[in-house]
Amino acid sequence: MSFQLHLHGLSYELRVSADDGALHLDLEEHDGGQLWMGDFSAQYVEEITRKTGSFKKFALFVQMLEAALGDESESVFVDVLTYADLQALKSRKAGADGACAAPPAPTKDKRYVILTYASQYDRVHYPLPLSPEGLSEPQQLQRVVARLQRENAELRSRVEVIAESGQAVASPGIEVLRRQAADAQRETEVARAAYARLQQDSSVEIAKVRQECDALAQELHDQSERVEELRAELVARSGEGRALERLRAKLSRLEQEGADDRDALQARLRRTHPPTPILPPRREGAAE
């Protein structure tokens, strides 16, 4: 079952489904397309009613919730609160503002569907916490389009029912419904156009990112090939350097061997050909 709620300046759609063992709530904000969801077992529901001091069986609780959403009873009604709203409610009930300790920050994103039962002498609040569902912008737009289509179909159906009942076409009720249907149709078209633009922009952006990735991959491949070329060149140069060192060592060794051979030859020549003695010069006037 689906119910439209207008609370605290915001519009919501609350979808309720229940079976013998569980209660499921799906809360969607009209303007932003934000979504909160909660699944509650029969045991959980009965436990929260027990904690309030006003116990209710699961089946009766579901009946009370549906009656409140359908405005079928003046003793039960529904509210949607934020974390701050719930804390303020708890503080008022406890009679001391700020007395409740704040839970961790993530719980502040929750919404709380509060079923209130008001009797002649008492008022009891049954809180049902809903967790936010992380939806992307396209998903949010899809949900908005689907909701507007549902509302548009419902309004058209109401117009047809009233028209078939024999009422005047120009009656104020018919005109109001027609205006609402036209407004819903315009909102649907706007949402569709926004979704189409988002899809187109996303496609262009994805193609651009892919091109950039392909260019970077090619550049990386080219750089890898260049690194391999430089590595091969360094290896080749390293081999040439080692060959040059070997030639230098061989040349030094040959030079040393040549010097040794030269010294040996000179020594041998000195042994086999001793130096000729040099005679002193003759003096003039010496006796003959």
C-alpha positions in Angstrom: 0.0 0.0 0.0 1.2 3.5 -0.8 0.4 6.7 1.1 1.1 10.3 0.5 2.4 12.4 3.4 2.8 16.1 3.8 4.7 16.8 7.0 6.9 19.7 8.2 7.0 21.4 4.7 8.1 18.1 3.0 6.2 15.6 0.8 6.8 11.9 1.1 5.5 8.7 -0.3 5.3 5.9 2.2 4.9 2.4 0.9 3.9 -0.3 3.5 3.9 -4.0 3.1 3.3 -6.6 5.8 2.8 -10.3 6.2 2.5 -12.6 9.1 6.1 -12.2 10.2 7.4 -8.9 9.0 6.7 -5.2 8.3 8.5 -3.3 5.5 8.5 0.4 5.1 9.8 2.4 2.1 9.9 6.2 2.5 10.7 8.4 -0.4 11.0 12.2 -0.4 9.4 13.8 -3.4 11.7 16.7 -4.0 15.1 15.1 -3.6 14.2 11.5 -4.5 16.0 10.4 -1.3 15.0 7.0 0.0 14.9 5.4 3.4 13.9 1.8 4.1 13.3 -0.5 7.1 12.4 -4.1 7.7 10.9 -5.1 11.1 10.1 -8.5 12.3 7.0 -9.2 14.3 9.1 -9.8 17.4 10.9 -6.5 17.0 7.6 -4.6 16.6 6.0 -6.2 19.6 9.2 -5.5 21.6 9.1 -1.8 20.9 5.5 -1.6 21.9 6.3 -3.5 25.1 9.1 -1.0 26.0 6.6 1.9 25.7 4.4 0.3 28.3 1.5 -0.1 25.9 1.9 -3.6 24.3 0.3 -4.4 21.0 0.3 -7.6 19.0 1.9 -7.4 15.5 -1.3 -7.7 13.6 -3.0 -5.0 15.7 0.0 -2.7 15.3 -0.1 -3.0 11.5 -3.9 -2.2 11.6 -3.2 0.9 13.7 -0.5 2.0 11.2 -2.7 1.6 8.2 -5.6 3.3 9.9 -3.3 6.3 10.8 -2.0 6.5 7.2 -5.5 6.3 5.8 -7.0 8.9 8.2 -9.4 6.3 9.4 -9.1 7.0 13.1 -8.6 10.1 15.3 -6.8 8.2 18.0 -3.8 7.2 15.8 -1.6 9.3 13.5 1.8 9.2 11.8 4.7 11.6 11.7 8.1 11.5 10.0 11.0 12.8 12.2 14.7 13.5 11.7 17.3 12.5 14.2 17.1 16.0 15.8 13.3 15.9 15.9 13.4 12.5 17.7 15.9 13.7 20.2 13.8 16.8 21.0 10.7 14.5 21.4 12.7 12.2 23.8 13.9 15.3 25.8 10.3 16.6 26.1 9.1 13.2 27.2 11.9 12.9 29.8 11.3 16.5 31.0 14.9 17.5 30.4 16.2 19.1 27.2 19.5 17.6 26.0 19.5 14.8 28.6 19.7 12.1 25.9 23.2 11.3 24.7 23.7 11.6 21.0 24.3 8.3 19.1 27.1 8.0 16.5 26.9 10.5 13.6 25.7 7.9 10.9 22.3 7.6 12.7 21.7 11.3 12.0 21.0 10.4 8.4 18.0 8.2 9.4 14.4 9.0 9.3 11.9 7.8 12.0 8.3 6.9 11.2 6.5 7.6 14.5 3.1 6.0 15.0 1.3 7.8 17.9 -1.6 6.3 19.8 -3.6 8.9 21.8 -6.0 7.7 24.3 -8.1 9.7 26.7 -5.5 9.8 29.4 -2.3 8.8 27.6 -0.2 9.3 24.5 2.2 6.7 23.3 4.9 7.0 20.5 6.1 3.9 18.6 9.3 4.8 16.6 10.3 2.8 13.5 13.9 3.8 12.3 14.5 3.8 8.6 18.0 3.7 7.1 19.1 5.8 4.1 19.6 4.0 0.9 22.6 5.2 -1.2 21.2 5.9 -4.6 23.1 7.5 -7.5 21.6 10.5 -9.2 20.3 8.5 -12.2 18.6 6.1 -9.8 17.0 9.0 -7.9 15.7 10.5 -11.2 14.3 7.1 -12.2 12.4 6.8 -8.9 11.1 10.4 -9.3 9.9 9.6 -12.9 8.2 6.4 -11.7 6.5 8.2 -8.8 5.3 11.0 -11.0 4.0 8.5 -13.5 2.1 6.7 -10.7 0.6 10.0 -9.5 -0.3 11.0 -13.0 -2.1 7.7 -13.6 -4.0 8.0 -10.3 -5.1 11.5 -11.1 -6.3 10.6 -14.6 -8.1 7.6 -13.2 -9.9 9.9 -10.7 -10.8 12.3 -13.5 -12.3 9.5 -15.5 -14.3 8.1 -12.6 -15.8 11.5 -11.8 -16.5 12.2 -15.4 -18.3 8.9 -15.8 -20.3 9.5 -12.7 -22.3 12.1 -14.6 -20.9 15.3 -13.0 -20.5 18.4 -15.1 -17.2 18.6 -16.9 -16.7 22.2 -15.8 -17.3 21.4 -12.1 -14.6 22.8 -9.7 -13.6 19.3 -8.6 -12.9 18.2 -12.2 -10.9 21.3 -13.0 -8.8 20.9 -9.9 -8.0 17.3 -10.7 -7.2 18.2 -14.3 -4.8 20.9 -13.2 -3.2 18.5 -10.8 -2.9 15.9 -13.6 -1.4 18.6 -16.0 1.1 19.6 -13.3 2.1 16.0 -12.7 2.5 15.5 -16.4 4.8 18.5 -16.7 6.9 17.4 -13.7 7.2 14.0 -15.3 8.4 15.5 -18.6 10.9 17.7 -16.8 12.2 14.7 -14.8 12.5 12.7 -18.0 14.4 15.4 -19.8 16.7 15.8 -16.8 17.3 12.1 -16.8 18.0 12.0 -20.5 20.5 14.9 -20.2 22.2 13.2 -17.3 22.5 10.0 -19.4 23.9 12.0 -22.4 26.3 13.9 -20.2 27.4 10.6 -18.5 28.0 9.0 -21.9 30.1 11.9 -23.1 32.1 12.0 -19.9 32.6 8.2 -20.0 33.8 8.4 -23.6 36.2 11.2 -22.7 37.6 9.2 -19.7 38.0 6.2 -21.9 39.9 8.2 -24.5 42.2 9.6 -21.8 42.7 6.1 -20.4 43.6 4.8 -23.9 46.0 7.7 -24.5 47.7 7.1 -21.1 47.9 3.3 -21.8 49.5 4.0 -25.2 51.9 6.5 -23.6 52.8 4.0 -20.9 53.4 1.3 -23.6 55.7 3.7 -25.6 57.6 4.6 -22.4 58.0 0.9 -21.6 59.5 0.3 -25.1 61.8 3.2 -24.7 63.0 1.9 -21.3 63.7 -1.5 -22.9 65.7 0.3 -25.7 67.7 2.3 -23.2 68.4 -0.9 -21.1 69.7 -2.7 -24.2 71.8 0.3 -25.1 73.3 0.4 -21.6 74.0 -3.3 -21.8 75.8 -2.9 -25.1 77.8 0.1 -23.8 78.7 -1.9 -20.8 80.0 -4.7 -23.0 82.0 -2.2 -25.1 83.5 -0.7 -21.9 84.6 -4.1 -20.6 86.2 -4.9 -24.0 88.0 -1.5 -23.9 89.3 -2.3 -20.4 90.5 -5.6 -21.6 92.4 -4.0 -24.5 94.0 -1.4 -22.2 95.1 -4.2 -19.8 96.5 -6.2 -22.7 98.4 -3.1 -24.1 99.8 -2.3 -20.6 100.9 -5.9 -20.3 102.5 -5.8 -23.8 104.3 -2.5 -23.0 105.6 -4.1 -19.8 106.8 -7.2 -21.6 108.5 -4.9 -24.3 110.3 -3.0 -21.5 111.4 -6.2 -19.9 112.7 -7.6 -23.3 114.5 -4.3 -23.9 116.2 -4.4 -20.5 117.2 -8.0 -21.1 118.7 -7.2 -24.5 120.7 -4.3 -23.2 122.1 -6.5 -20.5 123.1 -9.1 -22.9 124.8 -6.6 -25.2 126.8 -5.3 -22.3 128.0 -8.8 -21.5 129.0 -9.8 -25.1 130.4 -6.4 -26.2 132.1 -4.7 -23.3 132.7 -1.0 -23.8 136.1 0.0 -25.5 138.5 1.8 -23.1 139.2 5.4 -24.0 143.0 6.3 -24.2 144.2 9.6 -22.8 145.5 12.2 -25.4 149.2 12.3 -26.1 151.3 15.3 -24.9 153.5 17.4 -27.3 157.2 17.4 -26.7 157.3 14.0 -25.2 160.3 11.8 -25.8 160.1 9.7 -28.9 
